[in-house]
């Protein structure tokens, strides 16, 4: 689930990059350069940090989910063995 959202977020950021490329091809003055170097570079840095952090958290959550599923399987197996022992001691 989270990996899909991260991918969607990356696609949106790529789209923003393409839009900015169009804007910066037309907008040629000091304000454009200031916006590009101050605002856009800062936004990109925050974006990259966010994506990295979300990937790490998503990987950890996936690992935890696998561990939970393995423990549930083990618990089910113990429950079945307990039922068999109750029927045939």
Secondary structure as GFF3:
##gff-version 3
##sequence-region A 1 89
A	DSSP	alpha_helix	2	26	.	.	.	ID=ss1
A	DSSP	alpha_helix	30	34	.	.	.	ID=ss2
A	DSSP	pi_helix	35	40	.	.	.	ID=ss3
A	DSSP	alpha_helix	41	87	.	.	.	ID=ss4
###
